[in-house]
Amino acid sequence: MAEVVSTMVQVHIARKVSELMWEHLIVRRAPHEAVFPLQWQVVTGRIEQGETATQAAMRELTEETGLHHEHFWVLPFVSSLYSPRRDSIVHVPVFGVTVDNSLPVLLSDEHCEHQWITANQANDILTIPAKQHAMRLFDDMLRNKWDDARFNDVYKL
């Protein structure tokens, strides 16, 4: 029987371009990576032993991009998938962060390229539908709920 686990996090990174426009960071997995080589994705990583999902998201942000967040939200979305290799149903907490648009991206060796895209470009570049959906959700939050105290009281960390 498949086990239900939560061993990974997904981190969506955005920078402000204008009042109503945000760009989202995607990274391309290096060709030597065993899982999904050369696939474009958002920052994704494992939760380490003794670590919370929030701690893992903050660590992965810095490890994979060299960036530090200005604002940090837990998104009202959990990505789910079935892993046939592990015979597990994996629930992935999803986070959103904003960063200063003047900071450089410093990729880890897990990735070979990065680019900033609009949420509208997600369907054309990201392969996994849950990552496309989460990016559009985060973009909508940034454009429409950025200053909404009721929203931030629930989701902003």
VEXROMI-584400 format. One record per atom (N, C-alpha, C): atom name; x, y, z; residue in three letters. Coordinates in steps of 0.001 Angstrom, whole numbers, m for minus. Layout:
<recs>
+------+---------+---------+---------+------+
: tiza :       x :       y :       z : loti :
+------+---------+---------+---------+------+
:   CA :       X :       Y :       Z :  ALA :
...
+------+---------+---------+---------+------+
</recs>
This chain:
<recs>
+------+---------+---------+---------+------+
: tiza :       x :       y :       z : loti :
+------+---------+---------+---------+------+
:    N :     842 :   m1179 :       0 :  MET :
:   CA :       0 :       0 :       0 :  MET :
:    C :     885 :    1239 :       0 :  MET :
:    N :     530 :    2231 :    m795 :  ALA :
:   CA :    1303 :    3470 :    m891 :  ALA :
:    C :    1242 :    4243 :     420 :  ALA :
:    N :    2387 :    4738 :     835 :  GLU :
:   CA :    2498 :    5552 :    2031 :  GLU :
:    C :    2304 :    7024 :    1633 :  GLU :
:    N :    1684 :    7816 :    2512 :  VAL :
:   CA :    1518 :    9241 :    2284 :  VAL :
:    C :    2625 :    9959 :    3056 :  VAL :
:    N :    3422 :   10765 :    2338 :  VAL :
:   CA :    4557 :   11442 :    2965 :  VAL :
:    C :    4627 :   12902 :    2526 :  VAL :
:    N :    5381 :   13683 :    3273 :  SER :
:   CA :    5678 :   15064 :    2901 :  SER :
:    C :    7168 :   15259 :    3131 :  SER :
:    N :    7943 :   15093 :    2070 :  THR :
:   CA :    9401 :   15125 :    2182 :  THR :
:    C :   10046 :   16219 :    1342 :  THR :
:    N :    9239 :   17021 :     655 :  MET :
:   CA :    9777 :   18036 :    m240 :  MET :
:    C :    9046 :   19362 :     m61 :  MET :
:    N :    9670 :   20428 :    m559 :  VAL :
:   CA :    9042 :   21751 :    m594 :  VAL :
:    C :    9210 :   22334 :   m1991 :  VAL :
:    N :    8339 :   23264 :   m2305 :  GLN :
:   CA :    8388 :   23995 :   m3565 :  GLN :
:    C :    8391 :   25481 :   m3195 :  GLN :
:    N :    9339 :   26241 :   m3771 :  VAL :
:   CA :    9480 :   27646 :   m3419 :  VAL :
:    C :    9378 :   28494 :   m4687 :  VAL :
:    N :    8388 :   29367 :   m4723 :  HIS :
:   CA :    8198 :   30283 :   m5849 :  HIS :
:    C :    8809 :   31625 :   m5477 :  HIS :
:    N :    9678 :   32128 :   m6342 :  ILE :
:   CA :   10440 :   33342 :   m6085 :  ILE :
:    C :   10007 :   34406 :   m7088 :  ILE :
:    N :    9673 :   35589 :   m6581 :  ALA :
:   CA :    9218 :   36662 :   m7470 :  ALA :
:    C :    9928 :   37962 :   m7148 :  ALA :
:    N :   10050 :   38792 :   m8193 :  ARG :
:   CA :   10573 :   40141 :   m8012 :  ARG :
:    C :    9633 :   41115 :   m8720 :  ARG :
:    N :    9494 :   42287 :   m8129 :  LYS :
:   CA :    8547 :   43285 :   m8640 :  LYS :
:    C :    9155 :   44035 :   m9819 :  LYS :
:    N :    8391 :   44120 :  m10907 :  VAL :
:   CA :    8801 :   44862 :  m12095 :  VAL :
:    C :    8087 :   46206 :  m12126 :  VAL :
:    N :    6798 :   46189 :  m11784 :  SER :
:   CA :    5995 :   47410 :  m11710 :  SER :
:    C :    4864 :   47148 :  m10722 :  SER :
:    N :    3996 :   48123 :  m10524 :  GLU :
:   CA :    2913 :   47978 :   m9554 :  GLU :
:    C :    2080 :   46719 :   m9776 :  GLU :
:    N :    1817 :   46369 :  m11015 :  LEU :
:   CA :     963 :   45213 :  m11294 :  LEU :
:    C :    1680 :   44072 :  m12006 :  LEU :
:    N :    3001 :   44132 :  m12082 :  MET :
:   CA :    3714 :   43073 :  m12785 :  MET :
:    C :    4860 :   42517 :  m11956 :  MET :
:    N :    4885 :   41200 :  m11917 :  TRP :
:   CA :    5924 :   40474 :  m11198 :  TRP :
:    C :    6584 :   39492 :  m12155 :  TRP :
:    N :    7875 :   39262 :  m11955 :  GLU :
:   CA :    8589 :   38209 :  m12673 :  GLU :
:    C :    8888 :   37096 :  m11686 :  GLU :
:    N :    8876 :   35867 :  m12203 :  HIS :
:   CA :    9076 :   34686 :  m11371 :  HIS :
:    C :   10329 :   33947 :  m11828 :  HIS :
:    N :   11122 :   33522 :  m10868 :  LEU :
:   CA :   12372 :   32840 :  m11176 :  LEU :
:    C :   12125 :   31367 :  m11463 :  LEU :
:    N :   12697 :   30897 :  m12563 :  ILE :
:   CA :   12737 :   29459 :  m12826 :  ILE :
:    C :   14195 :   29076 :  m13022 :  ILE :
:    N :   14496 :   27846 :  m12692 :  VAL :
:   CA :   15857 :   27327 :  m12792 :  VAL :
:    C :   15840 :   26051 :  m13625 :  VAL :
:    N :   16922 :   25832 :  m14346 :  ARG :
:   CA :   17011 :   24640 :  m15200 :  ARG :
:    C :   17951 :   23641 :  m14546 :  ARG :
:    N :   17450 :   22427 :  m14374 :  ARG :
:   CA :   18261 :   21389 :  m13746 :  ARG :
:    C :   19471 :   21072 :  m14618 :  ARG :
:    N :   20583 :   20834 :  m13974 :  ALA :
:   CA :   21833 :   20555 :  m14685 :  ALA :
:    C :   21725 :   19224 :  m15443 :  ALA :
:    N :   22493 :   19066 :  m16530 :  PRO :
:   CA :   22415 :   17842 :  m17326 :  PRO :
:    C :   22870 :   16599 :  m16574 :  PRO :
:    N :   23696 :   16757 :  m15541 :  HIS :
:   CA :   24182 :   15597 :  m14785 :  HIS :
:    C :   23207 :   15127 :  m13696 :  HIS :
:    N :   22132 :   15855 :  m13461 :  GLU :
:   CA :   21172 :   15472 :  m12425 :  GLU :
:    C :   20423 :   14206 :  m12837 :  GLU :
:    N :   20274 :   13276 :  m11903 :  ALA :
:   CA :   19621 :   11993 :  m12195 :  ALA :
:    C :   18117 :   12146 :  m12432 :  ALA :
:    N :   17494 :   13063 :  m11713 :  VAL :
:   CA :   16056 :   13265 :  m11823 :  VAL :
:    C :   15784 :   14537 :  m12625 :  VAL :
:    N :   15010 :   14410 :  m13679 :  PHE :
:   CA :   14593 :   15534 :  m14534 :  PHE :
:    C :   15745 :   16398 :  m15052 :  PHE :
:    N :   16798 :   15799 :  m15640 :  PRO :
:   CA :   17878 :   16634 :  m16168 :  PRO :
:    C :   17358 :   17599 :  m17239 :  PRO :
:    N :   17873 :   18814 :  m17188 :  LEU :
:   CA :   17564 :   19909 :  m18121 :  LEU :
:    C :   16117 :   20400 :  m18070 :  LEU :
:    N :   15352 :   19965 :  m17101 :  GLN :
:   CA :   13973 :   20447 :  m16973 :  GLN :
:    C :   13948 :   21792 :  m16252 :  GLN :
:    N :   13109 :   22714 :  m16770 :  TRP :
:   CA :   12885 :   23990 :  m16098 :  TRP :
:    C :   11907 :   23766 :  m14953 :  TRP :
:    N :   12166 :   24380 :  m13817 :  GLN :
:   CA :   11308 :   24227 :  m12644 :  GLN :
:    C :   11478 :   25423 :  m11720 :  GLN :
:    N :   10666 :   25462 :  m10688 :  VAL :
:   CA :   10880 :   26422 :   m9609 :  VAL :
:    C :   11777 :   25731 :   m8591 :  VAL :
:    N :   12254 :   26479 :   m7612 :  VAL :
:   CA :   13112 :   25875 :   m6590 :  VAL :
:    C :   12326 :   24793 :   m5860 :  VAL :
:    N :   12903 :   23620 :   m5833 :  THR :
:   CA :   12279 :   22449 :   m5215 :  THR :
:    C :   13359 :   21691 :   m4460 :  THR :
:    N :   13035 :   21200 :   m3266 :  GLY :
:   CA :   14049 :   20461 :   m2522 :  GLY :
:    C :   13469 :   19603 :   m1429 :  GLY :
:    N :   14334 :   18819 :    m836 :  ARG :
:   CA :   13948 :   17877 :     222 :  ARG :
:    C :   13936 :   18546 :    1595 :  ARG :
:    N :   13046 :   18071 :    2432 :  ILE :
:   CA :   13022 :   18460 :    3842 :  ILE :
:    C :   13996 :   17534 :    4559 :  ILE :
:    N :   14982 :   18098 :    5237 :  GLU :
:   CA :   15984 :   17300 :    5930 :  GLU :
:    C :   15478 :   16854 :    7299 :  GLU :
:    N :   16090 :   15813 :    7834 :  GLN :
:   CA :   15739 :   15268 :    9150 :  GLN :
:    C :   15754 :   16375 :   10202 :  GLN :
:    N :   14681 :   16493 :   10978 :  GLY :
:   CA :   14586 :   17478 :   12050 :  GLY :
:    C :   14240 :   18879 :   11594 :  GLY :
:    N :   13938 :   19051 :   10328 :  GLU :
:   CA :   13660 :   20358 :    9761 :  GLU :
:    C :   12166 :   20491 :    9483 :  GLU :
:    N :   11606 :   21669 :    9677 :  THR :
:   CA :   10222 :   21906 :    9287 :  THR :
:    C :   10195 :   22238 :    7793 :  THR :
:    N :    9035 :   22186 :    7200 :  ALA :
:   CA :    8900 :   22543 :    5790 :  ALA :
:    C :    9286 :   24005 :    5567 :  ALA :
:    N :    8906 :   24880 :    6486 :  THR :
:   CA :    9260 :   26294 :    6373 :  THR :
:    C :   10775 :   26479 :    6419 :  THR :
:    N :   11443 :   25805 :    7332 :  GLN :
:   CA :   12902 :   25886 :    7412 :  GLN :
:    C :   13541 :   25361 :    6132 :  GLN :
:    N :   13000 :   24271 :    5602 :  ALA :
:   CA :   13535 :   23702 :    4362 :  ALA :
:    C :   13377 :   24679 :    3204 :  ALA :
:    N :   12235 :   25352 :    3126 :  ALA :
:   CA :   11994 :   26309 :    2046 :  ALA :
:    C :   13000 :   27457 :    2119 :  ALA :
:    N :   13240 :   27985 :    3305 :  MET :
:   CA :   14201 :   29077 :    3459 :  MET :
:    C :   15618 :   28612 :    3100 :  MET :
:    N :   15984 :   27415 :    3534 :  ARG :
:   CA :   17302 :   26873 :    3229 :  ARG :
:    C :   17468 :   26643 :    1733 :  ARG :
:    N :   16468 :   26021 :    1097 :  GLU :
:   CA :   16545 :   25741 :    m340 :  GLU :
:    C :   16635 :   27026 :   m1150 :  GLU :
:    N :   15917 :   28066 :    m750 :  LEU :
:   CA :   15988 :   29357 :   m1423 :  LEU :
:    C :   17434 :   29824 :   m1497 :  LEU :
:    N :   18114 :   29819 :    m376 :  THR :
:   CA :   19489 :   30304 :    m323 :  THR :
:    C :   20457 :   29347 :   m1005 :  THR :
:    N :   20323 :   28049 :    m745 :  GLU :
:   CA :   21239 :   27069 :   m1340 :  GLU :
:    C :   21175 :   27050 :   m2866 :  GLU :
:    N :   19982 :   27101 :   m3409 :  GLU :
:   CA :   19826 :   26933 :   m4854 :  GLU :
:    C :   19951 :   28223 :   m5646 :  GLU :
:    N :   19770 :   29390 :   m4990 :  THR :
:   CA :   19788 :   30652 :   m5742 :  THR :
:    C :   20706 :   31719 :   m5154 :  THR :
:    N :   21145 :   31537 :   m3916 :  GLY :
:   CA :   21939 :   32562 :   m3251 :  GLY :
:    C :   21122 :   33769 :   m2815 :  GLY :
:    N :   19804 :   33708 :   m2982 :  LEU :
:   CA :   18926 :   34830 :   m2648 :  LEU :
:    C :   18405 :   34730 :   m1212 :  LEU :
:    N :   17990 :   35867 :    m690 :  HIS :
:   CA :   17347 :   35934 :     625 :  HIS :
:    C :   16016 :   36648 :     439 :  HIS :
:    N :   15000 :   36197 :    1156 :  HIS :
:   CA :   13654 :   36737 :     948 :  HIS :
:    C :   13463 :   38094 :    1609 :  HIS :
:    N :   12594 :   38904 :     985 :  GLU :
:   CA :   12081 :   40120 :    1619 :  GLU :
:    C :   10799 :   39772 :    2361 :  GLU :
:    N :    9901 :   39067 :    1663 :  HIS :
:   CA :    8622 :   38631 :    2233 :  HIS :
:    C :    8465 :   37145 :    1950 :  HIS :
:    N :    7759 :   36465 :    2837 :  PHE :
:   CA :    7664 :   35005 :    2772 :  PHE :
:    C :    6237 :   34587 :    3114 :  PHE :
:    N :    5605 :   33810 :    2240 :  TRP :
:   CA :    4248 :   33321 :    2471 :  TRP :
:    C :    4201 :   31797 :    2324 :  TRP :
:    N :    3316 :   31199 :    3075 :  VAL :
:   CA :    2923 :   29822 :    2787 :  VAL :
:    C :    1727 :   29969 :    1843 :  VAL :
:    N :    1791 :   29353 :     683 :  LEU :
:   CA :     696 :   29499 :    m276 :  LEU :
:    C :    m443 :   28547 :      74 :  LEU :
:    N :   m1676 :   28938 :    m181 :  PRO :
:   CA :   m2822 :   28068 :     105 :  PRO :
:    C :   m2971 :   27004 :    m980 :  PRO :
:    N :   m1926 :   26206 :   m1117 :  PHE :
:   CA :   m1882 :   25169 :   m2151 :  PHE :
:    C :    m857 :   24125 :   m1728 :  PHE :
:    N :   m1211 :   22863 :   m1863 :  VAL :
:   CA :    m285 :   21763 :   m1618 :  VAL :
:    C :    m222 :   20954 :   m2899 :  VAL :
:    N :     981 :   20815 :   m3428 :  SER :
:   CA :    1178 :   20022 :   m4638 :  SER :
:    C :    1228 :   18546 :   m4238 :  SER :
:    N :     590 :   17695 :   m4992 :  SER :
:   CA :     584 :   16264 :   m4686 :  SER :
:    C :     987 :   15465 :   m5908 :  SER :
:    N :    1698 :   14381 :   m5665 :  LEU :
:   CA :    2103 :   13500 :   m6754 :  LEU :
:    C :    2273 :   12085 :   m6229 :  LEU :
:    N :    2262 :   11151 :   m7144 :  TYR :
:   CA :    2545 :    9766 :   m6799 :  TYR :
:    C :    3930 :    9426 :   m7299 :  TYR :
:    N :    4780 :    8875 :   m6428 :  SER :
:   CA :    6123 :    8459 :   m6795 :  SER :
:    C :    6149 :    6941 :   m6933 :  SER :
:    N :    6188 :    6426 :   m8165 :  PRO :
:   CA :    6226 :    4976 :   m8324 :  PRO :
:    C :    7538 :    4368 :   m7817 :  PRO :
:    N :    8627 :    5145 :   m7860 :  ARG :
:   CA :    9912 :    4633 :   m7352 :  ARG :
:    C :    9834 :    4308 :   m5871 :  ARG :
:    N :    9099 :    5133 :   m5127 :  ARG :
:   CA :    8991 :    4939 :   m3674 :  ARG :
:    C :    7644 :    4371 :   m3256 :  ARG :
:    N :    6742 :    4194 :   m4205 :  ASP :
:   CA :    5363 :    3787 :   m3925 :  ASP :
:    C :    4773 :    4677 :   m2825 :  ASP :
:    N :    4884 :    5989 :   m3062 :  SER :
:   CA :    4424 :    6970 :   m2083 :  SER :
:    C :    3592 :    8055 :   m2754 :  SER :
:    N :    2610 :    8527 :   m2016 :  ILE :
:   CA :    1876 :    9727 :   m2400 :  ILE :
:    C :    2554 :   10857 :   m1644 :  ILE :
:    N :    3095 :   11820 :   m2382 :  VAL :
:   CA :    3886 :   12891 :   m1779 :  VAL :
:    C :    3090 :   14188 :   m1815 :  VAL :
:    N :    2924 :   14799 :    m648 :  HIS :
:   CA :    2301 :   16111 :    m531 :  HIS :
:    C :    3421 :   17135 :    m337 :  HIS :
:    N :    3458 :   18139 :   m1188 :  VAL :
:   CA :    4545 :   19118 :   m1191 :  VAL :
:    C :    4005 :   20489 :    m779 :  VAL :
:    N :    4383 :   20994 :     413 :  PRO :
:   CA :    3997 :   22345 :     797 :  PRO :
:    C :    4612 :   23351 :    m176 :  PRO :
:    N :    3861 :   24398 :    m494 :  VAL :
:   CA :    4299 :   25379 :   m1483 :  VAL :
:    C :    4420 :   26748 :    m812 :  VAL :
:    N :    5535 :   27410 :   m1061 :  PHE :
:   CA :    5833 :   28703 :    m466 :  PHE :
:    C :    6072 :   29734 :   m1560 :  PHE :
:    N :    5879 :   30992 :   m1227 :  GLY :
:   CA :    6174 :   32091 :   m2138 :  GLY :
:    C :    7023 :   33118 :   m1427 :  GLY :
:    N :    8038 :   33619 :   m2108 :  VAL :
:   CA :    8893 :   34649 :   m1531 :  VAL :
:    C :    9101 :   35761 :   m2548 :  VAL :
:    N :    9307 :   36963 :   m2033 :  THR :
:   CA :    9717 :   38058 :   m2893 :  THR :
:    C :   11160 :   38398 :   m2555 :  THR :
:    N :   11885 :   38847 :   m3583 :  VAL :
:   CA :   13288 :   39207 :   m3411 :  VAL :
:    C :   13535 :   40570 :   m4043 :  VAL :
:    N :   14596 :   41211 :   m3621 :  ASP :
:   CA :   15029 :   42491 :   m4186 :  ASP :
:    C :   15432 :   42256 :   m5638 :  ASP :
:    N :   14906 :   43049 :   m6552 :  ASN :
:   CA :   15168 :   42795 :   m7968 :  ASN :
:    C :   16571 :   43186 :   m8408 :  ASN :
:    N :   17377 :   43755 :   m7521 :  SER :
:   CA :   18749 :   44096 :   m7890 :  SER :
:    C :   19753 :   43000 :   m7517 :  SER :
:    N :   19301 :   41997 :   m6784 :  LEU :
:   CA :   20214 :   40951 :   m6334 :  LEU :
:    C :   20498 :   39934 :   m7445 :  LEU :
:    N :   21760 :   39490 :   m7552 :  PRO :
:   CA :   22087 :   38479 :   m8559 :  PRO :
:    C :   21672 :   37084 :   m8088 :  PRO :
:    N :   21352 :   36229 :   m9049 :  VAL :
:   CA :   21041 :   34830 :   m8760 :  VAL :
:    C :   22342 :   34047 :   m8846 :  VAL :
:    N :   22662 :   33299 :   m7790 :  LEU :
:   CA :   23874 :   32481 :   m7740 :  LEU :
:    C :   23446 :   31020 :   m7647 :  LEU :
:    N :   23436 :   30339 :   m8774 :  LEU :
:   CA :   22915 :   28979 :   m8837 :  LEU :
:    C :   23843 :   27964 :   m8176 :  LEU :
:    N :   23229 :   26951 :   m7570 :  SER :
:   CA :   23985 :   25806 :   m7065 :  SER :
:    C :   24365 :   24932 :   m8254 :  SER :
:    N :   25169 :   23907 :   m8018 :  ASP :
:   CA :   25565 :   23022 :   m9117 :  ASP :
:    C :   24434 :   22099 :   m9574 :  ASP :
:    N :   23299 :   22148 :   m8880 :  GLU :
:   CA :   22123 :   21374 :   m9317 :  GLU :
:    C :   21489 :   21984 :  m10566 :  GLU :
:    N :   21809 :   23253 :  m10832 :  HIS :
:   CA :   21173 :   23983 :  m11932 :  HIS :
:    C :   22216 :   24592 :  m12847 :  HIS :
:    N :   21848 :   24737 :  m14110 :  CYS :
:   CA :   22793 :   25275 :  m15093 :  CYS :
:    C :   22351 :   26610 :  m15680 :  CYS :
:    N :   21087 :   26994 :  m15516 :  GLU :
:   CA :   20576 :   28251 :  m16059 :  GLU :
:    C :   19427 :   28741 :  m15182 :  GLU :
:    N :   19131 :   30022 :  m15338 :  HIS :
:   CA :   17937 :   30575 :  m14711 :  HIS :
:    C :   17362 :   31624 :  m15646 :  HIS :
:    N :   16094 :   31914 :  m15440 :  GLN :
:   CA :   15486 :   33039 :  m16143 :  GLN :
:    C :   14293 :   33537 :  m15338 :  GLN :
:    N :   13965 :   34793 :  m15577 :  TRP :
:   CA :   12798 :   35413 :  m14960 :  TRP :
:    C :   11697 :   35425 :  m16008 :  TRP :
:    N :   10521 :   34940 :  m15637 :  ILE :
:   CA :    9397 :   34869 :  m16573 :  ILE :
:    C :    8150 :   35461 :  m15925 :  ILE :
:    N :    7160 :   35738 :  m16747 :  THR :
:   CA :    5864 :   36144 :  m16208 :  THR :
:    C :    5059 :   34878 :  m15918 :  THR :
:    N :    4072 :   35000 :  m15088 :  ALA :
:   CA :    3216 :   33845 :  m14786 :  ALA :
:    C :    2519 :   33333 :  m16043 :  ALA :
:    N :    2238 :   34224 :  m16986 :  ASN :
:   CA :    1596 :   33802 :  m18236 :  ASN :
:    C :    2488 :   32887 :  m19064 :  ASN :
:    N :    3791 :   32952 :  m18876 :  GLN :
:   CA :    4714 :   32103 :  m19623 :  GLN :
:    C :    4885 :   30722 :  m18987 :  GLN :
:    N :    4351 :   30525 :  m17800 :  ALA :
:   CA :    4563 :   29273 :  m17065 :  ALA :
:    C :    4116 :   28040 :  m17849 :  ALA :
:    N :    2962 :   28097 :  m18488 :  ASN :
:   CA :    2467 :   26926 :  m19216 :  ASN :
:    C :    3389 :   26513 :  m20349 :  ASN :
:    N :    4076 :   27483 :  m20955 :  ASP :
:   CA :    4950 :   27179 :  m22080 :  ASP :
:    C :    6302 :   26629 :  m21652 :  ASP :
:    N :    6713 :   26889 :  m20415 :  ILE :
:   CA :    8068 :   26534 :  m19992 :  ILE :
:    C :    8108 :   25444 :  m18923 :  ILE :
:    N :    7222 :   25532 :  m17939 :  LEU :
:   CA :    7218 :   24542 :  m16855 :  LEU :
:    C :    6459 :   23291 :  m17299 :  LEU :
:    N :    7021 :   22137 :  m17027 :  THR :
:   CA :    6439 :   20869 :  m17455 :  THR :
:    C :    5343 :   20375 :  m16512 :  THR :
:    N :    5513 :   20608 :  m15232 :  ILE :
:   CA :    4615 :   20030 :  m14221 :  ILE :
:    C :    3449 :   20985 :  m13958 :  ILE :
:    N :    2209 :   20539 :  m14214 :  PRO :
:   CA :    1032 :   21407 :  m14057 :  PRO :
:    C :     890 :   22021 :  m12667 :  PRO :
:    N :    1240 :   21287 :  m11610 :  ALA :
:   CA :    1104 :   21840 :  m10253 :  ALA :
:    C :    2007 :   23057 :  m10064 :  ALA :
:    N :    3169 :   23063 :  m10698 :  LYS :
:   CA :    4073 :   24217 :  m10588 :  LYS :
:    C :    3541 :   25387 :  m11405 :  LYS :
:    N :    2921 :   25105 :  m12534 :  GLN :
:   CA :    2279 :   26151 :  m13339 :  GLN :
:    C :    1160 :   26806 :  m12532 :  GLN :
:    N :     323 :   25950 :  m11944 :  HIS :
:   CA :    m823 :   26437 :  m11172 :  HIS :
:    C :    m361 :   27272 :   m9977 :  HIS :
:    N :     634 :   26768 :   m9243 :  ALA :
:   CA :    1111 :   27490 :   m8060 :  ALA :
:    C :    1713 :   28840 :   m8441 :  ALA :
:    N :    2405 :   28900 :   m9584 :  MET :
:   CA :    2985 :   30168 :  m10012 :  MET :
:    C :    1891 :   31184 :  m10325 :  MET :
:    N :     847 :   30755 :  m11010 :  ARG :
:   CA :    m252 :   31672 :  m11321 :  ARG :
:    C :    m967 :   32113 :  m10041 :  ARG :
:    N :   m1141 :   31201 :   m9100 :  LEU :
:   CA :   m1760 :   31534 :   m7813 :  LEU :
:    C :    m919 :   32584 :   m7076 :  LEU :
:    N :     382 :   32367 :   m7011 :  PHE :
:   CA :    1254 :   33309 :   m6319 :  PHE :
:    C :    1237 :   34669 :   m7009 :  PHE :
:    N :    1270 :   34673 :   m8329 :  ASP :
:   CA :    1217 :   35920 :   m9080 :  ASP :
:    C :     m80 :   36675 :   m8781 :  ASP :
:    N :   m1185 :   35963 :   m8739 :  ASP :
:   CA :   m2474 :   36584 :   m8416 :  ASP :
:    C :   m2459 :   37163 :   m6998 :  ASP :
:    N :   m1865 :   36424 :   m6063 :  MET :
:   CA :   m1749 :   36930 :   m4696 :  MET :
:    C :    m960 :   38230 :   m4666 :  MET :
:    N :     168 :   38244 :   m5367 :  LEU :
:   CA :    1021 :   39433 :   m5355 :  LEU :
:    C :     317 :   40634 :   m5977 :  LEU :
:    N :    m400 :   40408 :   m7065 :  ARG :
:   CA :   m1067 :   41519 :   m7753 :  ARG :
:    C :   m2314 :   42001 :   m7026 :  ARG :
:    N :   m3001 :   41110 :   m6289 :  ASN :
:   CA :   m4307 :   41459 :   m5728 :  ASN :
:    C :   m4413 :   41466 :   m4212 :  ASN :
:    N :   m3495 :   40834 :   m3509 :  LYS :
:   CA :   m3645 :   40721 :   m2066 :  LYS :
:    C :   m2408 :   41184 :   m1296 :  LYS :
:    N :   m1458 :   41796 :   m1986 :  TRP :
:   CA :    m186 :   42203 :   m1398 :  TRP :
:    C :    m369 :   42945 :     m77 :  TRP :
:    N :   m1310 :   43891 :     m18 :  ASP :
:   CA :   m1499 :   44712 :    1175 :  ASP :
:    C :   m2737 :   44348 :    1991 :  ASP :
:    N :   m3361 :   43231 :    1688 :  ASP :
:   CA :   m4584 :   42820 :    2379 :  ASP :
:    C :   m4213 :   42197 :    3728 :  ASP :
:    N :   m4462 :   42914 :    4810 :  ALA :
:   CA :   m4086 :   42447 :    6148 :  ALA :
:    C :   m4766 :   41125 :    6501 :  ALA :
:    N :   m6029 :   40964 :    6093 :  ARG :
:   CA :   m6724 :   39710 :    6405 :  ARG :
:    C :   m6015 :   38520 :    5766 :  ARG :
:    N :   m5542 :   38710 :    4544 :  PHE :
:   CA :   m4824 :   37653 :    3845 :  PHE :
:    C :   m3453 :   37412 :    4478 :  PHE :
:    N :   m2724 :   38497 :    4724 :  ASN :
:   CA :   m1376 :   38371 :    5275 :  ASN :
:    C :   m1373 :   37808 :    6687 :  ASN :
:    N :   m2424 :   38073 :    7463 :  ASP :
:   CA :   m2498 :   37500 :    8817 :  ASP :
:    C :   m2535 :   35980 :    8772 :  ASP :
:    N :   m3067 :   35429 :    7701 :  VAL :
:   CA :   m3188 :   33981 :    7579 :  VAL :
:    C :   m1969 :   33360 :    6899 :  VAL :
:    N :   m1463 :   33988 :    5839 :  TYR :
:   CA :    m466 :   33326 :    4995 :  TYR :
:    C :     949 :   33862 :    5080 :  TYR :
:    N :    1152 :   35078 :    5575 :  LYS :
:   CA :    2498 :   35639 :    5607 :  LYS :
:    C :    3230 :   35147 :    6844 :  LYS :
:    N :    4470 :   34751 :    6647 :  LEU :
:   CA :    5286 :   34264 :    7771 :  LEU :
:    C :    6273 :   35332 :    8206 :  LEU :
+------+---------+---------+---------+------+
</recs>
